[in-house]
Amino acid sequence: MRLALKIAKNETILIVAAVLALISCFIVPPDAGYKDYIHASTISQLICLMIVVCGFQRIGVFRIIGSRLLQRVSTARGLVITLVALTYFSAMLVTNDVALVTFVPFAVAVLIMAGMEEKTILVATLMTIGANVGSMLTPIGNAHNLYLKALTGMPAAEMISIMAPYSGLAVVMLIIVISVMFGSQPVSELDDLEKGVLAPERSKHQPDEIRITGYGAGYGGWRTVVYVLLFGVCLLAVSDFIPLWVMCVIVVVTFLFTDRRVFRYVDWGLPLTFCMFFIFIGNMKRVPEFYELAQSLVGGHPLEVAVASSQVISNVPTTILLSGFCDQWRELIIGTNLGGMGTLIASMASLISYKNVVRQYPDKKGRYLAIYSAVNVLFLVVLVGLSWIIE
């Protein structure tokens, strides 16, 4: 029972998607048409990127880089800008989920060391926004962006150009908020970050390279070079410079030799969720009444519908669902990316920050929700307003 409850809690969206897919199979019985449902290019790109990023996580590269950058910081404003910048820029390359998993627990510990513990909720909120507006800029920053790029065949440069005004304005807003809320007062010494914050706990899983060399020994040794090259291979495949099968073979074979345990720590629930939604949408598109109804609901205002539905079911399911009944790709890209702000579940990555903060401060759940919602709604309103001006 405990295992079932844990799975239901951690994989709620996957379970919902699986139930919808199963119900749709009774409406449209399995036949030869099912083979065209799964978007194989999206799934293969997503899995390979997840494997490589998980490899980076297992050697502690991101947190080491963060600790080295923070050792150059001397003021509260500089500290917060650095923490937000870490999630903003890393989310462009390794997704908002990974950026927040890596840097929010790190930030909580750093703020305690710096004597800024009372600002933890606001900083975590700003880091979450930074991750979401950073990831919206690139095709590989969000899983749903990767899907939309593969679905539409849109060049990466075009997708970046669509979201650049929104990501850029969000950065300006973040800098303004940080400048207003944080001053130039000095912070405590952060020289012992690598020993005091980054050292792995003995009771938890310790990645091989960290267990052998320690967090302060470098940037992961030769594995870092190999993983950077693998990440480059993934980018070439996403940009259609090399075949997908070449990427898959290179990534899988390399990790079989360098770190085969990585396959145990990849979040396999995400690609499975995509597959379940692909089956559901594929089946429901074959039901004329449902297709016409859905198309009429989405067709007129896809951007606004995407933003609104993301607030309830999050932006990844929204993207997959709406893409089956809408061909206004520019509006859908903008709507699903902006829809990641607003409610706590608008982007499932946002729950990562919430869980890490309330685990440390269980009595501050209400305060977190209030601050998070207020700041996110402000950003959402301004960015949606910009979309109305531009579009």
BARO-172963 format. One line per field, with one value per residue: residue number from 1; x, y, z of N, C-alpha, C in turn. Coordinates in steps of 0.2 Angstrom, whole numbers, always signed. Layout:
BARO-172963
seq	NUM  ...
n.X	X  ...
n.Y	Y  ...
n.Z	Z  ...
ca.X	X  ...
ca.Y	Y  ...
ca.Z	Z  ...
c.X	X  ...
c.Y	Y  ...
c.Z	Z  ...
//
This chain:
BARO-172963
seq	1  2  3  4  5  6  7  8  9  10  11  12  13  14  15  16  17  18  19  20  21  22  23  24  25  26  27  28  29  30  31  32  33  34  35  36  37  38  39  40  41  42  43  44  45  46  47  48  49  50  51  52  53  54  55  56  57  58  59  60  61  62  63  64  65  66  67  68  69  70  71  72  73  74  75  76  77  78  79  80  81  82  83  84  85  86  87  88  89  90  91  92  93  94  95  96  97  98  99  100  101  102  103  104  105  106  107  108  109  110  111  112  113  114  115  116  117  118  119  120  121  122  123  124  125  126  127  128  129  130  131  132  133  134  135  136  137  138  139  140  141  142  143  144  145  146  147  148  149  150  151  152  153  154  155  156  157  158  159  160  161  162  163  164  165  166  167  168  169  170  171  172  173  174  175  176  177  178  179  180  181  182  183  184  185  186  187  188  189  190  191  192  193  194  195  196  197  198  199  200  201  202  203  204  205  206  207  208  209  210  211  212  213  214  215  216  217  218  219  220  221  222  223  224  225  226  227  228  229  230  231  232  233  234  235  236  237  238  239  240  241  242  243  244  245  246  247  248  249  250  251  252  253  254  255  256  257  258  259  260  261  262  263  264  265  266  267  268  269  270  271  272  273  274  275  276  277  278  279  280  281  282  283  284  285  286  287  288  289  290  291  292  293  294  295  296  297  298  299  300  301  302  303  304  305  306  307  308  309  310  311  312  313  314  315  316  317  318  319  320  321  322  323  324  325  326  327  328  329  330  331  332  333  334  335  336  337  338  339  340  341  342  343  344  345  346  347  348  349  350  351  352  353  354  355  356  357  358  359  360  361  362  363  364  365  366  367  368  369  370  371  372  373  374  375  376  377  378  379  380  381  382  383  384  385  386  387  388  389  390  391
n.X	+4  +10  +20  +12  +5  +15  +20  +8  +8  +20  +20  +8  +3  +7  -1  -14  -13  -11  -23  -32  -27  -30  -44  -47  -43  -54  -63  -58  -53  -38  -28  -20  -17  -12  +2  +7  +5  +14  +27  +41  +54  +53  +53  +65  +75  +72  +74  +88  +94  +90  +97  +111  +111  +108  +120  +129  +124  +127  +140  +142  +144  +137  +134  +146  +151  +142  +146  +159  +157  +149  +159  +164  +156  +150  +140  +122  +113  +121  +123  +110  +107  +116  +112  +99  +103  +110  +100  +93  +102  +106  +95  +92  +99  +99  +86  +72  +68  +79  +88  +82  +81  +94  +100  +91  +90  +104  +104  +96  +104  +115  +110  +107  +120  +125  +118  +105  +93  +79  +75  +73  +61  +57  +68  +69  +57  +60  +71  +64  +56  +66  +71  +61  +58  +70  +71  +61  +67  +74  +74  +78  +76  +64  +53  +42  +44  +54  +46  +37  +46  +50  +38  +34  +45  +51  +65  +78  +83  +72  +62  +69  +69  +55  +52  +62  +59  +50  +57  +68  +62  +57  +69  +74  +63  +66  +79  +75  +66  +75  +84  +77  +72  +83  +98  +115  +121  +134  +138  +140  +155  +158  +167  +169  +160  +161  +165  +156  +143  +142  +147  +143  +130  +133  +123  +116  +113  +129  +137  +148  +160  +161  +161  +174  +183  +178  +169  +176  +187  +188  +180  +174  +182  +188  +176  +168  +172  +169  +155  +151  +154  +145  +133  +134  +133  +119  +113  +117  +108  +96  +95  +95  +106  +113  +107  +94  +95  +109  +113  +106  +113  +126  +125  +119  +128  +140  +138  +136  +149  +155  +146  +136  +126  +118  +107  +98  +94  +88  +73  +61  +48  +43  +45  +37  +24  +23  +21  +9  +0  +1  -5  -18  -22  -21  -30  -42  -43  -48  -61  -74  -84  -78  -66  -70  -76  -66  -57  -64  -65  -51  -46  -49  -43  -29  -17  -22  -30  -20  -12  -22  -26  -14  -13  -20  -18  -4  +9  +15  +7  -4  +2  +4  -10  -17  -10  -14  -26  -24  -16  -9  +5  +14  +7  +4  +16  +20  +10  +10  +23  +23  +12  +18  +20  +12  +0  +5  +6  +7  +19  +26  +39  +40  +35  +46  +54  +45  +44  +57  +59  +48  +51  +62  +57  +43  +33  +30  +22  +10  +14  +24  +16  +8  +18  +24  +13  +9  +20  +22  +10  +11  +22  +16  +5  +11  +19  +10  +2  +12  +13  +0  +3  +13  +8
n.Y	-6  +6  +8  +9  +21  +29  +29  +34  +47  +52  +50  +55  +62  +53  +42  +46  +49  +36  +30  +38  +34  +20  +20  +26  +16  +7  +15  +17  +3  -7  -6  -7  +7  +12  +11  +23  +33  +35  +47  +45  +51  +62  +55  +48  +58  +64  +54  +52  +64  +65  +55  +59  +71  +66  +59  +70  +75  +65  +66  +78  +90  +102  +108  +110  +120  +130  +133  +137  +149  +156  +159  +171  +181  +195  +202  +203  +206  +202  +188  +183  +186  +178  +165  +165  +167  +155  +145  +150  +150  +137  +130  +132  +122  +110  +107  +114  +106  +99  +109  +115  +104  +103  +116  +122  +115  +117  +131  +134  +129  +137  +150  +149  +148  +161  +169  +173  +167  +170  +175  +164  +159  +168  +169  +156  +156  +166  +159  +148  +154  +160  +148  +143  +153  +153  +140  +141  +147  +139  +124  +113  +115  +114  +99  +99  +108  +102  +92  +100  +105  +94  +89  +100  +102  +114  +126  +127  +140  +148  +145  +149  +163  +166  +165  +173  +188  +186  +179  +188  +200  +195  +192  +205  +210  +201  +206  +219  +216  +209  +219  +228  +221  +216  +222  +230  +224  +216  +198  +183  +174  +163  +153  +139  +132  +120  +110  +111  +112  +104  +92  +75  +66  +52  +43  +43  +40  +40  +46  +38  +45  +56  +50  +44  +55  +66  +81  +93  +90  +93  +94  +82  +75  +65  +60  +71  +77  +68  +67  +80  +80  +70  +77  +86  +78  +75  +88  +89  +80  +84  +96  +91  +87  +75  +57  +51  +38  +36  +45  +38  +26  +30  +37  +27  +16  +22  +25  +13  +9  +19  +23  +13  +13  +24  +22  +18  +29  +38  +48  +39  +40  +51  +50  +39  +45  +54  +44  +38  +49  +51  +40  +42  +54  +51  +41  +49  +58  +51  +50  +58  +67  +71  +77  +88  +95  +98  +105  +116  +123  +125  +131  +146  +154  +149  +152  +158  +148  +138  +144  +145  +132  +126  +130  +122  +108  +108  +112  +103  +91  +99  +104  +92  +88  +99  +100  +91  +96  +108  +119  +131  +135  +144  +152  +142  +137  +149  +150  +138  +139  +151  +148  +140  +148  +155  +146  +134  +121  +124  +122  +107  +107  +117  +112  +105  +115  +119  +108  +106  +117  +117  +105  +109  +119  +116  +123  +133  +132  +139  +152  +151  +147  +158  +169  +163  +162  +175  +182  +175  +176  +190  +190  +182  +189  +201  +195  +189  +200  +206  +197  +199  +212  +209  +199
n.Z	+0  +4  -6  -17  -14  -14  -27  -34  -29  -34  -47  -53  -65  -75  -71  -73  -87  -92  -88  -96  -109  -108  -107  -120  -128  -128  -134  -147  -153  -153  -168  -184  -185  -174  -174  -178  -169  -158  -156  -161  -163  -154  -142  -142  -143  -131  -121  -123  -120  -107  -101  -103  -96  -83  -81  -80  -68  -59  -57  -51  -57  -60  -47  -42  -51  -47  -34  -36  -42  -33  -23  -27  -23  -14  -9  -3  -14  -25  -22  -23  -36  -43  -39  -45  -58  -60  -61  -72  -83  -83  -85  -98  -105  -98  -94  -85  -74  -70  -67  -55  -46  -44  -40  -30  -17  -14  -14  -3  +8  +6  +8  +22  +27  +23  +31  +28  +29  +31  +19  +11  +5  -5  -13  -18  -25  -35  -41  -46  -56  -64  -69  -76  -86  -92  -97  -107  -118  -126  -137  -131  -117  -111  -110  -117  -127  -135  -140  -148  -157  -164  -169  -177  -185  -185  -186  -174  -172  -175  -166  -154  -157  -157  -143  -137  -134  -123  -113  -112  -107  -95  -88  -86  -77  -67  -62  -58  -48  -39  -36  -30  -18  -12  -5  -4  +6  +15  +14  +24  +25  +11  +9  +13  +5  -3  +6  +16  +11  -1  +1  +0  +8  +19  +21  +9  -8  -17  -30  -41  -45  -37  -24  -25  -27  -21  -19  -20  -28  -42  -58  -61  -69  -82  -86  -87  -99  -109  -107  -111  -124  -128  -125  -135  -146  -145  -147  -160  -166  -162  -169  -182  -189  -188  -189  -179  -174  -174  -164  -153  -152  -150  -137  -128  -129  -125  -111  -106  -104  -97  -86  -81  -71  -72  -79  -70  -63  -71  -75  -80  -80  -87  -102  -103  -99  -110  -120  -116  -117  -131  -136  -131  -137  -151  -153  -149  -159  -169  -167  -173  -168  -155  -160  -168  -158  -149  -158  -161  -148  -146  -157  -159  -149  -146  -139  -127  -122  -120  -110  -99  -97  -93  -81  -73  -77  -79  -90  -99  -102  -107  -119  -127  -127  -134  -145  -154  -159  -165  -176  -175  -172  -167  -158  -149  -145  -138  -128  -121  -115  -108  -100  -90  -79  -65  -56  -44  -50  -63  -70  -68  -63  -54  -42  -37  -31  -21  -13  -8  -1  +9  +15  +23  +30  +37  +43  +35  +23  +19  +18  +8  -3  -4  -7  -18  -28  -29  -35  -46  -53  -56  -65  -75  -80  -85  -95  -103  -107  -115  -125  -131  -137  -146  -154
ca.X	+0  +14  +23  +7  +3  +21  +20  +3  +10  +26  +18  +1  +1  +8  -6  -19  -12  -12  -30  -35  -25  -34  -51  -48  -43  -60  -67  -55  -50  -31  -27  -14  -16  -9  +9  +8  +3  +20  +31  +48  +59  +53  +55  +72  +78  +71  +78  +96  +96  +89  +103  +117  +110  +109  +127  +132  +122  +130  +147  +141  +147  +133  +134  +153  +152  +139  +150  +165  +154  +147  +164  +166  +150  +151  +134  +116  +111  +125  +122  +103  +107  +120  +108  +94  +107  +112  +94  +91  +106  +107  +88  +92  +103  +98  +79  +70  +68  +86  +91  +79  +83  +102  +102  +87  +93  +110  +103  +94  +110  +120  +107  +108  +127  +125  +114  +99  +88  +73  +73  +73  +55  +57  +74  +67  +52  +64  +75  +59  +54  +72  +72  +55  +59  +76  +70  +57  +70  +77  +70  +79  +75  +57  +52  +36  +47  +57  +41  +34  +51  +50  +32  +33  +50  +53  +72  +79  +84  +65  +59  +72  +67  +49  +52  +67  +56  +47  +63  +72  +58  +57  +76  +73  +59  +69  +84  +72  +64  +81  +87  +72  +71  +90  +103  +122  +124  +139  +136  +145  +160  +156  +173  +168  +154  +162  +165  +150  +136  +142  +149  +138  +129  +135  +117  +112  +117  +134  +139  +155  +166  +161  +163  +181  +187  +175  +166  +181  +193  +188  +174  +171  +188  +188  +169  +165  +174  +165  +148  +151  +154  +139  +128  +135  +129  +112  +112  +117  +103  +90  +96  +94  +113  +114  +101  +92  +98  +116  +113  +104  +118  +132  +124  +118  +135  +145  +136  +137  +156  +157  +143  +129  +121  +114  +100  +93  +92  +84  +66  +58  +40  +42  +44  +31  +19  +22  +18  +2  -4  +1  -11  -25  -24  -21  -37  -48  -43  -52  -68  -76  -87  -73  -61  -73  -78  -59  -54  -68  -63  -44  -45  -50  -38  -24  -12  -25  -32  -14  -11  -27  -26  -8  -14  -24  -15  +3  +10  +17  +1  -7  +5  +2  -17  -19  -6  -18  -32  -22  -10  -7  +11  +18  +3  +4  +23  +20  +5  +12  +29  +21  +8  +22  +20  +5  -1  +11  +6  +7  +24  +28  +46  +39  +34  +53  +56  +41  +45  +63  +58  +44  +55  +67  +53  +37  +28  +29  +19  +5  +18  +27  +11  +6  +23  +25  +8  +9  +26  +21  +5  +13  +26  +12  +1  +15  +21  +4  +1  +17  +10  -5  +5  +17  +5
ca.Y	+0  +12  +8  +11  +28  +33  +29  +38  +53  +54  +49  +57  +63  +47  +37  +49  +48  +29  +29  +40  +30  +14  +22  +28  +10  +4  +18  +15  -3  -7  -8  -5  +14  +13  +12  +30  +37  +37  +52  +41  +56  +66  +50  +46  +64  +66  +49  +53  +70  +64  +51  +63  +76  +62  +58  +76  +76  +60  +68  +84  +96  +109  +111  +113  +126  +135  +134  +142  +156  +160  +161  +177  +185  +198  +206  +199  +206  +198  +181  +181  +186  +172  +159  +165  +166  +148  +141  +153  +148  +130  +127  +132  +117  +104  +108  +117  +101  +97  +115  +116  +99  +104  +122  +124  +113  +120  +138  +134  +128  +143  +156  +148  +150  +168  +173  +176  +162  +173  +176  +158  +158  +173  +167  +150  +158  +169  +154  +144  +159  +160  +141  +142  +158  +151  +134  +142  +150  +134  +118  +107  +118  +111  +93  +100  +112  +97  +89  +104  +106  +88  +89  +105  +103  +121  +126  +129  +147  +151  +144  +154  +170  +167  +166  +178  +194  +185  +177  +194  +204  +191  +194  +212  +210  +198  +210  +224  +213  +208  +225  +232  +217  +214  +227  +228  +222  +210  +192  +179  +170  +156  +149  +132  +129  +113  +105  +112  +111  +100  +85  +70  +62  +45  +38  +43  +37  +44  +45  +35  +50  +60  +45  +43  +61  +71  +87  +98  +88  +95  +95  +76  +71  +63  +59  +78  +78  +63  +69  +86  +77  +67  +82  +89  +73  +76  +94  +88  +76  +88  +100  +87  +86  +68  +53  +49  +31  +37  +48  +33  +21  +33  +38  +21  +12  +26  +25  +6  +8  +25  +23  +10  +14  +30  +20  +17  +35  +42  +48  +35  +41  +57  +47  +35  +49  +56  +39  +37  +55  +50  +35  +45  +59  +48  +38  +53  +62  +47  +51  +64  +72  +74  +81  +94  +99  +100  +110  +122  +126  +128  +135  +153  +157  +144  +155  +159  +142  +135  +147  +143  +124  +124  +132  +116  +101  +109  +114  +97  +88  +104  +104  +86  +88  +104  +99  +86  +99  +115  +120  +137  +132  +150  +153  +136  +138  +154  +149  +133  +141  +156  +144  +137  +152  +156  +141  +129  +115  +126  +118  +102  +108  +121  +108  +103  +120  +119  +102  +107  +123  +115  +100  +112  +124  +113  +127  +139  +130  +144  +158  +149  +147  +165  +173  +160  +164  +183  +184  +171  +179  +196  +189  +179  +194  +205  +192  +188  +206  +207  +193  +202  +217  +207  +195
ca.Z	+0  +4  -12  -22  -13  -16  -35  -36  -27  -38  -54  -54  -72  -78  -70  -76  -94  -93  -88  -102  -114  -108  -109  -127  -132  -128  -139  -153  -152  -156  -175  -187  -185  -167  -175  -180  -163  -154  -159  -160  -163  -148  -136  -142  -141  -124  -117  -123  -116  -100  -99  -103  -90  -77  -80  -77  -61  -55  -56  -47  -61  -59  -41  -41  -54  -43  -28  -38  -44  -27  -19  -29  -22  -7  -6  -4  -20  -29  -20  -26  -44  -45  -38  -50  -65  -61  -64  -78  -89  -84  -88  -106  -108  -95  -92  -78  -68  -67  -64  -49  -42  -42  -36  -25  -11  -14  -12  +4  +12  +5  +12  +29  +28  +22  +36  +24  +30  +31  +12  +7  +1  -10  -17  -21  -30  -40  -44  -50  -62  -68  -72  -81  -91  -96  -101  -112  -123  -131  -139  -126  -111  -109  -114  -122  -133  -139  -144  -153  -162  -168  -172  -182  -190  -184  -184  -167  -171  -176  -159  -150  -159  -154  -136  -134  -131  -116  -109  -111  -102  -88  -85  -84  -72  -61  -60  -55  -41  -35  -35  -25  -12  -9  -5  -5  +13  +14  +17  +27  +21  +8  +6  +14  +2  -6  +11  +21  +8  -7  +3  +0  +15  +19  +21  +3  -14  -19  -37  -41  -46  -30  -19  -25  -27  -17  -23  -21  -32  -49  -61  -63  -72  -89  -88  -90  -106  -112  -107  -115  -131  -129  -126  -142  -151  -144  -150  -167  -168  -161  -175  -188  -192  -188  -188  -172  -172  -172  -157  -148  -151  -146  -130  -124  -129  -121  -104  -104  -102  -92  -80  -83  -66  -74  -82  -65  -60  -76  -74  -85  -80  -92  -108  -103  -99  -117  -124  -115  -120  -138  -138  -130  -143  -157  -153  -149  -166  -174  -165  -177  -163  -151  -164  -170  -152  -147  -162  -160  -142  -146  -163  -159  -145  -143  -134  -120  -119  -117  -103  -94  -96  -90  -73  -70  -78  -81  -97  -103  -104  -111  -125  -130  -129  -138  -152  -158  -162  -166  -180  -174  -168  -164  -152  -145  -141  -133  -123  -116  -111  -103  -95  -84  -73  -62  -51  -42  -54  -70  -72  -63  -61  -49  -36  -34  -27  -16  -9  -5  +4  +14  +19  +27  +34  +36  +45  +30  +17  +17  +16  +2  -8  -5  -11  -25  -32  -30  -39  -53  -57  -59  -71  -80  -82  -89  -101  -108  -110  -120  -131  -135  -140  -151  -158
c.X	+4  +17  +18  +5  +9  +22  +14  +5  +15  +24  +11  -1  +2  +2  -13  -19  -13  -19  -34  -34  -29  -41  -52  -47  -49  -65  -65  -51  -43  -31  -21  -12  -12  -1  +11  +7  +10  +25  +39  +53  +59  +55  +62  +76  +78  +75  +85  +98  +95  +95  +109  +117  +111  +116  +130  +130  +126  +137  +148  +144  +143  +134  +141  +154  +148  +143  +156  +163  +152  +153  +167  +161  +152  +145  +128  +113  +115  +124  +115  +104  +111  +116  +103  +97  +108  +106  +92  +95  +106  +100  +88  +94  +101  +90  +78  +70  +75  +89  +88  +81  +90  +103  +97  +89  +100  +109  +100  +99  +114  +116  +107  +115  +128  +121  +108  +93  +81  +70  +73  +67  +55  +63  +72  +62  +55  +68  +70  +57  +60  +73  +67  +56  +66  +75  +65  +60  +73  +73  +72  +78  +69  +56  +46  +39  +51  +52  +38  +39  +51  +44  +31  +39  +53  +61  +73  +80  +77  +62  +62  +70  +60  +48  +57  +64  +53  +52  +67  +68  +58  +64  +76  +69  +62  +75  +81  +69  +69  +84  +83  +72  +78  +95  +110  +125  +129  +136  +142  +149  +157  +162  +173  +162  +155  +162  +159  +144  +136  +144  +143  +136  +130  +129  +114  +116  +123  +137  +146  +161  +167  +163  +171  +185  +185  +173  +171  +187  +193  +181  +172  +176  +186  +180  +166  +166  +170  +158  +147  +150  +148  +133  +128  +132  +122  +110  +112  +111  +96  +90  +96  +100  +115  +108  +100  +95  +105  +117  +112  +110  +124  +131  +123  +125  +140  +144  +136  +144  +158  +153  +136  +124  +116  +107  +95  +90  +89  +77  +62  +50  +39  +41  +38  +24  +17  +18  +10  -3  -4  -5  -18  -27  -25  -28  -43  -48  -47  -59  -70  -79  -82  -68  -64  -74  -71  -56  -58  -66  -56  -43  -45  -45  -33  -20  -16  -28  -26  -12  -15  -27  -20  -9  -17  -21  -8  +4  +12  +11  -4  -5  +3  -5  -19  -16  -10  -24  -30  -16  -7  -1  +14  +14  +4  +11  +23  +16  +7  +18  +27  +16  +12  +22  +13  +4  +5  +11  +6  +13  +26  +35  +45  +38  +41  +55  +52  +43  +52  +63  +54  +47  +59  +62  +45  +31  +26  +26  +14  +9  +21  +22  +9  +11  +24  +19  +8  +14  +24  +16  +7  +17  +21  +8  +5  +17  +16  +2  +6  +15  +5  -3  +9  +13  -1
c.Y	+6  +13  +11  +19  +32  +34  +34  +45  +56  +54  +50  +58  +57  +42  +40  +48  +41  +27  +31  +36  +23  +15  +23  +21  +6  +8  +17  +9  -3  -10  -6  +3  +16  +15  +19  +35  +40  +41  +49  +46  +60  +61  +49  +52  +65  +61  +50  +59  +69  +60  +55  +68  +72  +61  +64  +77  +71  +62  +75  +90  +103  +112  +114  +119  +132  +137  +139  +149  +160  +162  +168  +183  +188  +201  +201  +200  +202  +190  +179  +181  +180  +166  +159  +164  +158  +144  +144  +150  +140  +127  +127  +126  +110  +103  +111  +112  +100  +103  +116  +111  +100  +110  +124  +122  +116  +127  +138  +133  +134  +149  +155  +150  +157  +172  +176  +171  +164  +175  +170  +157  +162  +171  +161  +151  +161  +164  +150  +148  +159  +153  +141  +147  +157  +145  +135  +145  +145  +128  +113  +109  +115  +104  +94  +104  +107  +93  +93  +105  +100  +87  +94  +105  +110  +122  +129  +137  +151  +150  +149  +161  +171  +169  +171  +184  +192  +183  +183  +199  +201  +192  +201  +213  +206  +202  +216  +222  +212  +214  +229  +228  +216  +220  +225  +226  +216  +204  +188  +176  +164  +152  +141  +129  +121  +108  +105  +110  +105  +93  +80  +67  +55  +40  +38  +41  +42  +42  +43  +40  +54  +56  +44  +49  +66  +77  +92  +96  +90  +95  +88  +72  +70  +62  +66  +79  +74  +65  +76  +84  +74  +72  +86  +85  +74  +82  +93  +85  +80  +93  +97  +86  +79  +64  +52  +43  +32  +40  +42  +28  +24  +34  +32  +17  +15  +25  +18  +5  +13  +24  +20  +11  +20  +28  +19  +23  +40  +42  +45  +37  +47  +54  +43  +39  +52  +51  +38  +43  +54  +46  +38  +50  +56  +44  +43  +58  +58  +47  +58  +69  +75  +79  +87  +98  +102  +106  +116  +126  +129  +132  +143  +156  +152  +146  +155  +153  +138  +137  +145  +136  +122  +125  +126  +109  +102  +109  +108  +93  +93  +104  +98  +86  +93  +103  +95  +89  +106  +115  +127  +137  +138  +151  +148  +136  +143  +153  +144  +135  +146  +153  +141  +141  +153  +151  +137  +123  +117  +123  +114  +103  +112  +118  +106  +109  +120  +114  +103  +112  +120  +109  +103  +116  +121  +118  +133  +138  +136  +150  +157  +150  +154  +169  +170  +163  +171  +185  +181  +174  +186  +195  +186  +185  +199  +202  +190  +194  +208  +203  +196  +208  +215  +203  +198
c.Z	+0  -2  -17  -21  -15  -24  -37  -34  -32  -45  -56  -61  -76  -77  -73  -84  -96  -93  -94  -108  -114  -110  -117  -131  -132  -133  -146  -152  -156  -163  -177  -186  -179  -168  -176  -174  -160  -158  -157  -159  -156  -142  -136  -140  -133  -119  -117  -120  -109  -97  -98  -97  -84  -76  -77  -70  -56  -53  -52  -51  -60  -53  -39  -45  -50  -37  -30  -39  -38  -22  -21  -27  -15  -5  -7  -11  -25  -28  -24  -34  -46  -44  -44  -57  -66  -64  -71  -84  -89  -87  -95  -109  -105  -92  -85  -72  -65  -64  -57  -44  -40  -38  -31  -18  -9  -11  -5  +9  +12  +9  +19  +31  +28  +27  +33  +24  +29  +24  +8  +2  -5  -15  -21  -26  -36  -44  -49  -56  -66  -72  -78  -87  -95  -100  -107  -119  -128  -132  -134  -119  -107  -113  -119  -128  -137  -143  -149  -159  -167  -172  -178  -187  -190  -183  -177  -167  -172  -169  -154  -151  -157  -147  -133  -131  -124  -111  -107  -106  -95  -85  -82  -77  -66  -58  -56  -48  -36  -32  -29  -18  -9  -10  -6  +1  +12  +17  +20  +22  +18  +6  +8  +11  +0  +0  +15  +18  +3  -5  +3  +6  +14  +18  +14  -3  -16  -25  -37  -41  -40  -25  -19  -24  -23  -21  -24  -25  -39  -52  -64  -68  -79  -91  -90  -97  -111  -113  -111  -122  -133  -129  -133  -147  -151  -147  -157  -170  -167  -167  -182  -192  -193  -187  -181  -170  -170  -165  -152  -147  -148  -139  -126  -124  -124  -113  -102  -102  -97  -86  -81  -77  -68  -76  -76  -62  -65  -74  -80  -85  -85  -99  -109  -103  -106  -121  -123  -118  -128  -140  -137  -136  -149  -158  -153  -155  -171  -172  -168  -172  -158  -154  -165  -164  -150  -151  -162  -154  -142  -151  -163  -155  -142  -138  -127  -117  -116  -110  -98  -92  -92  -82  -70  -71  -80  -88  -102  -106  -109  -118  -130  -132  -134  -145  -157  -161  -164  -171  -180  -169  -164  -158  -147  -141  -136  -127  -118  -112  -106  -98  -89  -78  -71  -56  -50  -47  -61  -73  -67  -60  -54  -42  -33  -29  -20  -11  -5  +0  +10  +18  +24  +32  +33  +38  +41  +24  +15  +15  +9  -4  -10  -9  -18  -30  -34  -36  -46  -57  -60  -65  -77  -84  -87  -95  -106  -111  -116  -126  -135  -139  -147  -156  -161
//
